[in-house]
Amino acid sequence: MSGMDDKTRTEIEAATFRRLVAHFQERTDVQNIDVMNLAGFCRNCLAKWYKAEAEERGVEVDIDDAKQGIYGMPYGEWKTKYQK
């Protein structure tokens, strides 16, 4: 990604992350265990990574809030509706 300034790269990375989260929110048929088996991470991992990165920057984020941001609803609600 040479030739790209840091601000543009960060904006592209953020937009890509938002797109990934939206994709996971739309694909409720895909179970976390399936993603974990294939890719080695899941929605919960994304929430944990989000929390960790926020805290590295001095921002306290509750894990339930992070999960809601990834799932698009409270985690318990998502589990009830979609987890098999």
N, CA, C and O atoms as a CHARMM CRD file, in Angstrom:
* protein
*
  336
    1    1 MET  N      0.82000  -1.18100   0.00000 PROA 1      0.00000
    2    1 MET  CA     0.00000   0.00000   0.00000 PROA 1      0.00000
    3    1 MET  C      0.86500   1.24500   0.00000 PROA 1      0.00000
    4    1 MET  O      0.56800   2.24800   0.65000 PROA 1      0.00000
    5    2 SER  N      1.91600   1.14200  -0.73400 PROA 2      0.00000
    6    2 SER  CA     2.81500   2.28300  -0.80300 PROA 2      0.00000
    7    2 SER  C      2.15400   3.42900  -1.55000 PROA 2      0.00000
    8    2 SER  O      1.28300   3.22200  -2.39500 PROA 2      0.00000
    9    3 GLY  N      2.57400   4.61400  -1.23200 PROA 3      0.00000
   10    3 GLY  CA     2.04300   5.79000  -1.88700 PROA 3      0.00000
   11    3 GLY  C      0.76100   6.30800  -1.24800 PROA 3      0.00000
   12    3 GLY  O      0.20600   7.30700  -1.70700 PROA 3      0.00000
   13    4 MET  N      0.28500   5.64800  -0.20100 PROA 4      0.00000
   14    4 MET  CA    -0.93200   6.07700   0.45400 PROA 4      0.00000
   15    4 MET  C     -0.57200   6.74500   1.77500 PROA 4      0.00000
   16    4 MET  O      0.23000   6.21800   2.54600 PROA 4      0.00000
   17    5 ASP  N     -1.16900   7.90700   2.03200 PROA 5      0.00000
   18    5 ASP  CA    -0.87600   8.57300   3.30400 PROA 5      0.00000
   19    5 ASP  C     -1.60400   7.85900   4.45100 PROA 5      0.00000
   20    5 ASP  O     -2.57400   7.13200   4.23600 PROA 5      0.00000
   21    6 ASP  N     -1.11100   8.08500   5.66800 PROA 6      0.00000
   22    6 ASP  CA    -1.64100   7.39100   6.84700 PROA 6      0.00000
   23    6 ASP  C     -3.12100   7.67900   7.08100 PROA 6      0.00000
   24    6 ASP  O     -3.86800   6.77600   7.45900 PROA 6      0.00000
   25    7 LYS  N     -3.55100   8.90000   6.86800 PROA 7      0.00000
   26    7 LYS  CA    -4.95100   9.26100   7.09600 PROA 7      0.00000
   27    7 LYS  C     -5.86100   8.48500   6.15100 PROA 7      0.00000
   28    7 LYS  O     -6.88000   7.94500   6.58100 PROA 7      0.00000
   29    8 THR  N     -5.51000   8.42400   4.88200 PROA 8      0.00000
   30    8 THR  CA    -6.31100   7.69300   3.90400 PROA 8      0.00000
   31    8 THR  C     -6.32300   6.21200   4.22200 PROA 8      0.00000
   32    8 THR  O     -7.36900   5.56800   4.14800 PROA 8      0.00000
   33    9 ARG  N     -5.16500   5.66200   4.57600 PROA 9      0.00000
   34    9 ARG  CA    -5.09000   4.24400   4.92700 PROA 9      0.00000
   35    9 ARG  C     -5.98700   3.93700   6.11800 PROA 9      0.00000
   36    9 ARG  O     -6.72100   2.94800   6.10900 PROA 9      0.00000
   37   10 THR  N     -5.92900   4.78600   7.14500 PROA 10     0.00000
   38   10 THR  CA    -6.76600   4.58700   8.33400 PROA 10     0.00000
   39   10 THR  C     -8.24900   4.66500   7.97600 PROA 10     0.00000
   40   10 THR  O     -9.04900   3.87400   8.47500 PROA 10     0.00000
   41   11 GLU  N     -8.61700   5.60400   7.12500 PROA 11     0.00000
   42   11 GLU  CA   -10.01800   5.72500   6.70500 PROA 11     0.00000
   43   11 GLU  C    -10.47700   4.48600   5.93500 PROA 11     0.00000
   44   11 GLU  O    -11.59500   4.00900   6.12900 PROA 11     0.00000
   45   12 ILE  N     -9.62300   3.97400   5.07200 PROA 12     0.00000
   46   12 ILE  CA    -9.95600   2.76700   4.30400 PROA 12     0.00000
   47   12 ILE  C    -10.06800   1.56600   5.23200 PROA 12     0.00000
   48   12 ILE  O    -10.98800   0.75800   5.10300 PROA 12     0.00000
   49   13 GLU  N     -9.13700   1.45200   6.16300 PROA 13     0.00000
   50   13 GLU  CA    -9.18400   0.33700   7.12000 PROA 13     0.00000
   51   13 GLU  C    -10.45000   0.40600   7.96900 PROA 13     0.00000
   52   13 GLU  O    -11.08900  -0.61800   8.20800 PROA 13     0.00000
   53   14 ALA  N    -10.81500   1.59500   8.42400 PROA 14     0.00000
   54   14 ALA  CA   -12.02900   1.75300   9.23400 PROA 14     0.00000
   55   14 ALA  C    -13.27000   1.39800   8.42600 PROA 14     0.00000
   56   14 ALA  O    -14.17000   0.72700   8.93100 PROA 14     0.00000
   57   15 ALA  N    -13.32000   1.84200   7.18300 PROA 15     0.00000
   58   15 ALA  CA   -14.46500   1.52400   6.32600 PROA 15     0.00000
   59   15 ALA  C    -14.53900   0.02600   6.04800 PROA 15     0.00000
   60   15 ALA  O    -15.62900  -0.54300   5.99000 PROA 15     0.00000
   61   16 THR  N    -13.40300  -0.60000   5.87900 PROA 16     0.00000
   62   16 THR  CA   -13.35700  -2.04600   5.65900 PROA 16     0.00000
   63   16 THR  C    -13.86000  -2.78600   6.88800 PROA 16     0.00000
   64   16 THR  O    -14.61500  -3.75100   6.76600 PROA 16     0.00000
   65   17 PHE  N    -13.44800  -2.34300   8.07000 PROA 17     0.00000
   66   17 PHE  CA   -13.92000  -2.94800   9.31600 PROA 17     0.00000
   67   17 PHE  C    -15.44100  -2.80500   9.42600 PROA 17     0.00000
   68   17 PHE  O    -16.13300  -3.76700   9.75800 PROA 17     0.00000
   69   18 ARG  N    -15.95700  -1.61300   9.15000 PROA 18     0.00000
   70   18 ARG  CA   -17.41200  -1.39900   9.22300 PROA 18     0.00000
   71   18 ARG  C    -18.13800  -2.30100   8.23300 PROA 18     0.00000
   72   18 ARG  O    -19.21600  -2.81200   8.53300 PROA 18     0.00000
   73   19 ARG  N    -17.56100  -2.49400   7.07600 PROA 19     0.00000
   74   19 ARG  CA   -18.16200  -3.37400   6.07500 PROA 19     0.00000
   75   19 ARG  C    -18.16100  -4.82700   6.54200 PROA 19     0.00000
   76   19 ARG  O    -19.13800  -5.54600   6.33200 PROA 19     0.00000
   77   20 LEU  N    -17.07400  -5.26200   7.17200 PROA 20     0.00000
   78   20 LEU  CA   -17.00000  -6.61000   7.72600 PROA 20     0.00000
   79   20 LEU  C    -18.06000  -6.80500   8.80900 PROA 20     0.00000
   80   20 LEU  O    -18.74400  -7.82800   8.82900 PROA 20     0.00000
   81   21 VAL  N    -18.19800  -5.83700   9.70300 PROA 21     0.00000
   82   21 VAL  CA   -19.19700  -5.91800  10.76100 PROA 21     0.00000
   83   21 VAL  C    -20.60300  -5.97200  10.15900 PROA 21     0.00000
   84   21 VAL  O    -21.42500  -6.78200  10.58900 PROA 21     0.00000
   85   22 ALA  N    -20.88400  -5.13400   9.18400 PROA 22     0.00000
   86   22 ALA  CA   -22.20000  -5.14700   8.52600 PROA 22     0.00000
   87   22 ALA  C    -22.46700  -6.49800   7.87400 PROA 22     0.00000
   88   22 ALA  O    -23.58500  -7.01100   7.92800 PROA 22     0.00000
   89   23 HSD  N    -21.44800  -7.06500   7.26500 PROA 23     0.00000
   90   23 HSD  CA   -21.58800  -8.37700   6.63200 PROA 23     0.00000
   91   23 HSD  C    -21.94800  -9.43200   7.67800 PROA 23     0.00000
   92   23 HSD  O    -22.85500 -10.23500   7.45900 PROA 23     0.00000
   93   24 PHE  N    -21.24700  -9.43600   8.81000 PROA 24     0.00000
   94   24 PHE  CA   -21.56100 -10.37400   9.88700 PROA 24     0.00000
   95   24 PHE  C    -22.97300 -10.15100  10.41800 PROA 24     0.00000
   96   24 PHE  O    -23.66500 -11.11300  10.75100 PROA 24     0.00000
   97   25 GLN  N    -23.41100  -8.89500  10.50200 PROA 25     0.00000
   98   25 GLN  CA   -24.75300  -8.62200  10.99700 PROA 25     0.00000
   99   25 GLN  C    -25.81700  -9.11100  10.02400 PROA 25     0.00000
  100   25 GLN  O    -26.89100  -9.54100  10.44300 PROA 25     0.00000
  101   26 GLU  N    -25.52900  -9.04900   8.74500 PROA 26     0.00000
  102   26 GLU  CA   -26.47600  -9.52800   7.72500 PROA 26     0.00000
  103   26 GLU  C    -26.49000 -11.04900   7.63500 PROA 26     0.00000
  104   26 GLU  O    -27.53400 -11.63900   7.35700 PROA 26     0.00000
  105   27 ARG  N    -25.35700 -11.68700   7.86400 PROA 27     0.00000
  106   27 ARG  CA   -25.24100 -13.13500   7.71600 PROA 27     0.00000
  107   27 ARG  C    -25.44400 -13.84900   9.04100 PROA 27     0.00000
  108   27 ARG  O    -24.54600 -14.51600   9.55500 PROA 27     0.00000
  109   28 THR  N    -26.64800 -13.69200   9.58300 PROA 28     0.00000
  110   28 THR  CA   -26.97200 -14.33300  10.85400 PROA 28     0.00000
  111   28 THR  C    -27.04000 -15.85200  10.71700 PROA 28     0.00000
  112   28 THR  O    -27.03300 -16.56500  11.72100 PROA 28     0.00000
  113   29 ASP  N    -27.10500 -16.34900   9.48900 PROA 29     0.00000
  114   29 ASP  CA   -27.11500 -17.79700   9.26200 PROA 29     0.00000
  115   29 ASP  C    -25.74100 -18.41500   9.51100 PROA 29     0.00000
  116   29 ASP  O    -25.63000 -19.62300   9.71900 PROA 29     0.00000
  117   30 VAL  N    -24.71400 -17.60100   9.49000 PROA 30     0.00000
  118   30 VAL  CA   -23.35800 -18.09900   9.70800 PROA 30     0.00000
  119   30 VAL  C    -23.07500 -18.09200  11.20500 PROA 30     0.00000
  120   30 VAL  O    -23.10600 -17.04400  11.85000 PROA 30     0.00000
  121   31 GLN  N    -22.80200 -19.25800  11.74000 PROA 31     0.00000
  122   31 GLN  CA   -22.55600 -19.40400  13.16600 PROA 31     0.00000
  123   31 GLN  C    -21.10800 -19.04900  13.49800 PROA 31     0.00000
  124   31 GLN  O    -20.21000 -19.22000  12.67300 PROA 31     0.00000
  125   32 ASN  N    -20.89700 -18.55100  14.71600 PROA 32     0.00000
  126   32 ASN  CA   -19.54700 -18.20500  15.16000 PROA 32     0.00000
  127   32 ASN  C    -18.59800 -19.39600  15.06400 PROA 32     0.00000
  128   32 ASN  O    -17.44700 -19.24200  14.65800 PROA 32     0.00000
  129   33 ILE  N    -19.07300 -20.57400  15.43100 PROA 33     0.00000
  130   33 ILE  CA   -18.20100 -21.75900  15.40600 PROA 33     0.00000
  131   33 ILE  C    -17.74100 -22.05500  13.98200 PROA 33     0.00000
  132   33 ILE  O    -16.61400 -22.50500  13.77300 PROA 33     0.00000
  133   34 ASP  N    -18.61300 -21.80300  13.00000 PROA 34     0.00000
  134   34 ASP  CA   -18.23100 -22.01300  11.59800 PROA 34     0.00000
  135   34 ASP  C    -17.11700 -21.05600  11.18700 PROA 34     0.00000
  136   34 ASP  O    -16.14300 -21.45100  10.54600 PROA 34     0.00000
  137   35 VAL  N    -17.27900 -19.79700  11.56400 PROA 35     0.00000
  138   35 VAL  CA   -16.25400 -18.80000  11.23400 PROA 35     0.00000
  139   35 VAL  C    -14.95400 -19.13600  11.96600 PROA 35     0.00000
  140   35 VAL  O    -13.86800 -19.04300  11.39400 PROA 35     0.00000
  141   36 MET  N    -15.07600 -19.52400  13.22800 PROA 36     0.00000
  142   36 MET  CA   -13.89000 -19.86000  14.02000 PROA 36     0.00000
  143   36 MET  C    -13.15000 -21.04100  13.40300 PROA 36     0.00000
  144   36 MET  O    -11.92300 -21.02700  13.30700 PROA 36     0.00000
  145   37 ASN  N    -13.88400 -22.04900  12.99000 PROA 37     0.00000
  146   37 ASN  CA   -13.24300 -23.22500  12.39000 PROA 37     0.00000
  147   37 ASN  C    -12.53700 -22.88600  11.08000 PROA 37     0.00000
  148   37 ASN  O    -11.46800 -23.42400  10.79300 PROA 37     0.00000
  149   38 LEU  N    -13.12000 -22.00900  10.29800 PROA 38     0.00000
  150   38 LEU  CA   -12.53600 -21.66600   8.99300 PROA 38     0.00000
  151   38 LEU  C    -11.48600 -20.56700   9.06400 PROA 38     0.00000
  152   38 LEU  O    -10.46300 -20.62800   8.38200 PROA 38     0.00000
  153   39 ALA  N    -11.74400 -19.57300   9.88400 PROA 39     0.00000
  154   39 ALA  CA   -10.88700 -18.38600   9.85300 PROA 39     0.00000
  155   39 ALA  C    -10.07200 -18.17000  11.12500 PROA 39     0.00000
  156   39 ALA  O     -9.13800 -17.36800  11.13100 PROA 39     0.00000
  157   40 GLY  N    -10.41100 -18.86900  12.18800 PROA 40     0.00000
  158   40 GLY  CA    -9.66100 -18.70600  13.42200 PROA 40     0.00000
  159   40 GLY  C    -10.07900 -17.50900  14.25500 PROA 40     0.00000
  160   40 GLY  O     -9.38700 -17.15800  15.21100 PROA 40     0.00000
  161   41 PHE  N    -11.19500 -16.87200  13.91700 PROA 41     0.00000
  162   41 PHE  CA   -11.75400 -15.78300  14.70400 PROA 41     0.00000
  163   41 PHE  C    -13.25300 -15.76400  14.47200 PROA 41     0.00000
  164   41 PHE  O    -13.75300 -16.38500  13.53500 PROA 41     0.00000
  165   42 CYS  N    -13.97000 -15.04300  15.33500 PROA 42     0.00000
  166   42 CYS  CA   -15.42600 -14.94600  15.18100 PROA 42     0.00000
  167   42 CYS  C    -15.89300 -13.56200  15.62400 PROA 42     0.00000
  168   42 CYS  O    -15.07600 -12.67900  15.88400 PROA 42     0.00000
  169   43 ARG  N    -17.19100 -13.38000  15.70600 PROA 43     0.00000
  170   43 ARG  CA   -17.76000 -12.10100  16.12800 PROA 43     0.00000
  171   43 ARG  C    -17.28400 -11.72500  17.53100 PROA 43     0.00000
  172   43 ARG  O    -16.97700 -10.56200  17.79600 PROA 43     0.00000
  173   44 ASN  N    -17.22200 -12.70500  18.42200 PROA 44     0.00000
  174   44 ASN  CA   -16.76200 -12.42200  19.78300 PROA 44     0.00000
  175   44 ASN  C    -15.31500 -11.95000  19.78600 PROA 44     0.00000
  176   44 ASN  O    -14.95000 -11.06600  20.56000 PROA 44     0.00000
  177   45 CYS  N    -14.49900 -12.53100  18.93100 PROA 45     0.00000
  178   45 CYS  CA   -13.10400 -12.08500  18.81700 PROA 45     0.00000
  179   45 CYS  C    -13.04800 -10.62300  18.39200 PROA 45     0.00000
  180   45 CYS  O    -12.28000  -9.84100  18.95200 PROA 45     0.00000
  181   46 LEU  N    -13.86200 -10.25100  17.40200 PROA 46     0.00000
  182   46 LEU  CA   -13.88100  -8.86100  16.95300 PROA 46     0.00000
  183   46 LEU  C    -14.25100  -7.92400  18.09400 PROA 46     0.00000
  184   46 LEU  O    -13.65100  -6.86000  18.24600 PROA 46     0.00000
  185   47 ALA  N    -15.23700  -8.31600  18.89900 PROA 47     0.00000
  186   47 ALA  CA   -15.64400  -7.49000  20.03400 PROA 47     0.00000
  187   47 ALA  C    -14.50300  -7.36400  21.04100 PROA 47     0.00000
  188   47 ALA  O    -14.25100  -6.27800  21.56200 PROA 47     0.00000
  189   48 LYS  N    -13.81800  -8.46400  21.31200 PROA 48     0.00000
  190   48 LYS  CA   -12.69600  -8.43100  22.25900 PROA 48     0.00000
  191   48 LYS  C    -11.55400  -7.57200  21.71800 PROA 48     0.00000
  192   48 LYS  O    -10.93000  -6.82300  22.47100 PROA 48     0.00000
  193   49 TRP  N    -11.28100  -7.67600  20.42900 PROA 49     0.00000
  194   49 TRP  CA   -10.22300  -6.86700  19.82200 PROA 49     0.00000
  195   49 TRP  C    -10.59300  -5.38300  19.86700 PROA 49     0.00000
  196   49 TRP  O     -9.74200  -4.53200  20.12800 PROA 49     0.00000
  197   50 TYR  N    -11.85500  -5.08400  19.61300 PROA 50     0.00000
  198   50 TYR  CA   -12.33800  -3.69500  19.66600 PROA 50     0.00000
  199   50 TYR  C    -12.11800  -3.13200  21.06900 PROA 50     0.00000
  200   50 TYR  O    -11.57800  -2.03700  21.22900 PROA 50     0.00000
  201   51 LYS  N    -12.54000  -3.88500  22.07800 PROA 51     0.00000
  202   51 LYS  CA   -12.36800  -3.47300  23.47500 PROA 51     0.00000
  203   51 LYS  C    -10.89500  -3.26200  23.79900 PROA 51     0.00000
  204   51 LYS  O    -10.53200  -2.25100  24.40100 PROA 51     0.00000
  205   52 ALA  N    -10.05700  -4.19100  23.41200 PROA 52     0.00000
  206   52 ALA  CA    -8.62600  -4.09500  23.69600 PROA 52     0.00000
  207   52 ALA  C     -8.00400  -2.87400  23.02700 PROA 52     0.00000
  208   52 ALA  O     -7.21500  -2.16700  23.65500 PROA 52     0.00000
  209   53 GLU  N     -8.33700  -2.61700  21.78600 PROA 53     0.00000
  210   53 GLU  CA    -7.76900  -1.46400  21.07700 PROA 53     0.00000
  211   53 GLU  C     -8.25300  -0.15900  21.68200 PROA 53     0.00000
  212   53 GLU  O     -7.49100   0.80300  21.77100 PROA 53     0.00000
  213   54 ALA  N     -9.52300  -0.11500  22.10100 PROA 54     0.00000
  214   54 ALA  CA   -10.03600   1.08800  22.76200 PROA 54     0.00000
  215   54 ALA  C     -9.26800   1.33400  24.05000 PROA 54     0.00000
  216   54 ALA  O     -8.85300   2.45800  24.33000 PROA 54     0.00000
  217   55 GLU  N     -9.08300   0.27700  24.83000 PROA 55     0.00000
  218   55 GLU  CA    -8.39900   0.42900  26.11700 PROA 55     0.00000
  219   55 GLU  C     -6.93700   0.81900  25.94500 PROA 55     0.00000
  220   55 GLU  O     -6.38300   1.53400  26.78100 PROA 55     0.00000
  221   56 GLU  N     -6.30900   0.35800  24.87100 PROA 56     0.00000
  222   56 GLU  CA    -4.92700   0.78600  24.59200 PROA 56     0.00000
  223   56 GLU  C     -4.84900   2.28500  24.35700 PROA 56     0.00000
  224   56 GLU  O     -3.80200   2.90500  24.54600 PROA 56     0.00000
  225   57 ARG  N     -5.96600   2.85300  23.94300 PROA 57     0.00000
  226   57 ARG  CA    -6.03000   4.28500  23.66900 PROA 57     0.00000
  227   57 ARG  C     -6.67400   5.05700  24.82100 PROA 57     0.00000
  228   57 ARG  O     -7.01600   6.23100  24.68200 PROA 57     0.00000
  229   58 GLY  N     -6.83300   4.37600  25.96700 PROA 58     0.00000
  230   58 GLY  CA    -7.36100   5.03600  27.14900 PROA 58     0.00000
  231   58 GLY  C     -8.87100   5.17200  27.18500 PROA 58     0.00000
  232   58 GLY  O     -9.40000   5.95500  27.97400 PROA 58     0.00000
  233   59 VAL  N     -9.57500   4.42400  26.34500 PROA 59     0.00000
  234   59 VAL  CA   -11.03500   4.48200  26.30200 PROA 59     0.00000
  235   59 VAL  C    -11.58300   3.18700  26.88400 PROA 59     0.00000
  236   59 VAL  O    -11.30800   2.10000  26.37600 PROA 59     0.00000
  237   60 GLU  N    -12.35500   3.31300  27.94800 PROA 60     0.00000
  238   60 GLU  CA   -12.94900   2.14200  28.59400 PROA 60     0.00000
  239   60 GLU  C    -14.20400   1.72600  27.82000 PROA 60     0.00000
  240   60 GLU  O    -15.11600   2.53000  27.63000 PROA 60     0.00000
  241   61 VAL  N    -14.24200   0.48100  27.38200 PROA 61     0.00000
  242   61 VAL  CA   -15.38300  -0.05200  26.64600 PROA 61     0.00000
  243   61 VAL  C    -15.84300  -1.32300  27.34300 PROA 61     0.00000
  244   61 VAL  O    -15.04900  -2.23500  27.57600 PROA 61     0.00000
  245   62 ASP  N    -17.12100  -1.37900  27.67300 PROA 62     0.00000
  246   62 ASP  CA   -17.71000  -2.57000  28.26900 PROA 62     0.00000
  247   62 ASP  C    -17.80300  -3.65600  27.19800 PROA 62     0.00000
  248   62 ASP  O    -18.16700  -3.37000  26.05700 PROA 62     0.00000
  249   63 ILE  N    -17.48100  -4.88800  27.55300 PROA 63     0.00000
  250   63 ILE  CA   -17.49500  -5.97400  26.56800 PROA 63     0.00000
  251   63 ILE  C    -18.89100  -6.17300  25.98500 PROA 63     0.00000
  252   63 ILE  O    -19.02400  -6.50300  24.80600 PROA 63     0.00000
  253   64 ASP  N    -19.93600  -5.97600  26.79600 PROA 64     0.00000
  254   64 ASP  CA   -21.29600  -6.11600  26.26900 PROA 64     0.00000
  255   64 ASP  C    -21.60400  -5.03900  25.23300 PROA 64     0.00000
  256   64 ASP  O    -22.29500  -5.30400  24.24900 PROA 64     0.00000
  257   65 ASP  N    -21.09700  -3.83100  25.44800 PROA 65     0.00000
  258   65 ASP  CA   -21.26700  -2.76100  24.46500 PROA 65     0.00000
  259   65 ASP  C    -20.49900  -3.07900  23.18500 PROA 65     0.00000
  260   65 ASP  O    -20.98800  -2.83700  22.08200 PROA 65     0.00000
  261   66 ALA  N    -19.30200  -3.61800  23.34000 PROA 66     0.00000
  262   66 ALA  CA   -18.50700  -3.99300  22.16600 PROA 66     0.00000
  263   66 ALA  C    -19.21700  -5.08400  21.37100 PROA 66     0.00000
  264   66 ALA  O    -19.27500  -5.02300  20.14300 PROA 66     0.00000
  265   67 LYS  N    -19.75600  -6.08000  22.06700 PROA 67     0.00000
  266   67 LYS  CA   -20.49000  -7.15400  21.38000 PROA 67     0.00000
  267   67 LYS  C    -21.71300  -6.60100  20.67300 PROA 67     0.00000
  268   67 LYS  O    -22.00600  -7.00000  19.54600 PROA 67     0.00000
  269   68 GLN  N    -22.44000  -5.68000  21.31900 PROA 68     0.00000
  270   68 GLN  CA   -23.62100  -5.11300  20.67300 PROA 68     0.00000
  271   68 GLN  C    -23.22400  -4.36400  19.40400 PROA 68     0.00000
  272   68 GLN  O    -23.95400  -4.39100  18.41300 PROA 68     0.00000
  273   69 GLY  N    -22.08000  -3.70100  19.42900 PROA 69     0.00000
  274   69 GLY  CA   -21.60300  -3.01900  18.22600 PROA 69     0.00000
  275   69 GLY  C    -21.30500  -3.98600  17.10000 PROA 69     0.00000
  276   69 GLY  O    -21.52500  -3.66000  15.93400 PROA 69     0.00000
  277   70 ILE  N    -20.81100  -5.16200  17.42200 PROA 70     0.00000
  278   70 ILE  CA   -20.48200  -6.16000  16.40600 PROA 70     0.00000
  279   70 ILE  C    -21.72700  -6.91300  15.95300 PROA 70     0.00000
  280   70 ILE  O    -21.93000  -7.11600  14.75600 PROA 70     0.00000
  281   71 TYR  N    -22.55400  -7.32500  16.89600 PROA 71     0.00000
  282   71 TYR  CA   -23.74300  -8.11700  16.57600 PROA 71     0.00000
  283   71 TYR  C    -24.90600  -7.27400  16.06000 PROA 71     0.00000
  284   71 TYR  O    -25.79300  -7.79500  15.38400 PROA 71     0.00000
  285   72 GLY  N    -24.91100  -5.98300  16.37200 PROA 72     0.00000
  286   72 GLY  CA   -26.01000  -5.12800  15.95000 PROA 72     0.00000
  287   72 GLY  C    -27.21100  -5.21900  16.87700 PROA 72     0.00000
  288   72 GLY  O    -28.27400  -4.67300  16.57900 PROA 72     0.00000
  289   73 MET  N    -27.04700  -5.89700  17.98700 PROA 73     0.00000
  290   73 MET  CA   -28.08300  -6.06500  19.00700 PROA 73     0.00000
  291   73 MET  C    -27.40300  -6.65700  20.23000 PROA 73     0.00000
  292   73 MET  O    -26.25900  -7.10100  20.14000 PROA 73     0.00000
  293   74 PRO  N    -28.08700  -6.67300  21.37700 PROA 74     0.00000
  294   74 PRO  CA   -27.46300  -7.31900  22.54100 PROA 74     0.00000
  295   74 PRO  C    -27.12500  -8.77800  22.22200 PROA 74     0.00000
  296   74 PRO  O    -27.87900  -9.47800  21.54600 PROA 74     0.00000
  297   75 TYR  N    -25.97800  -9.21100  22.72600 PROA 75     0.00000
  298   75 TYR  CA   -25.48300 -10.56000  22.43800 PROA 75     0.00000
  299   75 TYR  C    -26.49800 -11.63000  22.81200 PROA 75     0.00000
  300   75 TYR  O    -26.71300 -12.56700  22.04400 PROA 75     0.00000
  301   76 GLY  N    -27.12100 -11.50900  23.96800 PROA 76     0.00000
  302   76 GLY  CA   -28.11300 -12.49800  24.39600 PROA 76     0.00000
  303   76 GLY  C    -29.28000 -12.60300  23.43900 PROA 76     0.00000
  304   76 GLY  O    -29.78700 -13.69300  23.17800 PROA 76     0.00000
  305   77 GLU  N    -29.70300 -11.46300  22.91700 PROA 77     0.00000
  306   77 GLU  CA   -30.78800 -11.45200  21.93100 PROA 77     0.00000
  307   77 GLU  C    -30.35500 -12.16700  20.65400 PROA 77     0.00000
  308   77 GLU  O    -31.11500 -12.95700  20.09200 PROA 77     0.00000
  309   78 TRP  N    -29.13500 -11.89100  20.19600 PROA 78     0.00000
  310   78 TRP  CA   -28.63900 -12.54100  18.98300 PROA 78     0.00000
  311   78 TRP  C    -28.58000 -14.05200  19.18700 PROA 78     0.00000
  312   78 TRP  O    -28.98700 -14.82200  18.31800 PROA 78     0.00000
  313   79 LYS  N    -28.06900 -14.46500  20.34200 PROA 79     0.00000
  314   79 LYS  CA   -27.98300 -15.91700  20.63400 PROA 79     0.00000
  315   79 LYS  C    -29.36600 -16.56400  20.59800 PROA 79     0.00000
  316   79 LYS  O    -29.53400 -17.64000  20.02400 PROA 79     0.00000
  317   80 THR  N    -30.34800 -15.91800  21.20500 PROA 80     0.00000
  318   80 THR  CA   -31.70600 -16.46600  21.23200 PROA 80     0.00000
  319   80 THR  C    -32.27900 -16.56000  19.82300 PROA 80     0.00000
  320   80 THR  O    -32.91500 -17.55600  19.47800 PROA 80     0.00000
  321   81 LYS  N    -32.06100 -15.54100  19.01400 PROA 81     0.00000
  322   81 LYS  CA   -32.64200 -15.51200  17.66600 PROA 81     0.00000
  323   81 LYS  C    -31.90600 -16.40900  16.67400 PROA 81     0.00000
  324   81 LYS  O    -32.54200 -17.06200  15.84700 PROA 81     0.00000
  325   82 TYR  N    -30.56900 -16.45000  16.74400 PROA 82     0.00000
  326   82 TYR  CA   -29.81500 -17.02000  15.63500 PROA 82     0.00000
  327   82 TYR  C    -28.87400 -18.17200  15.97600 PROA 82     0.00000
  328   82 TYR  O    -28.52000 -18.94200  15.08300 PROA 82     0.00000
  329   83 GLN  N    -28.46000 -18.31700  17.21500 PROA 83     0.00000
  330   83 GLN  CA   -27.49300 -19.37700  17.50600 PROA 83     0.00000
  331   83 GLN  C    -28.16800 -20.73100  17.48700 PROA 83     0.00000
  332   83 GLN  O    -29.22000 -20.93900  18.09100 PROA 83     0.00000
  333   84 LYS  N    -27.53000 -21.64800  16.77100 PROA 84     0.00000
  334   84 LYS  CA   -28.08000 -23.01400  16.64300 PROA 84     0.00000
  335   84 LYS  C    -27.38700 -23.95900  17.56900 PROA 84     0.00000
  336   84 LYS  O    -27.71400 -25.14500  17.60000 PROA 84     0.00000
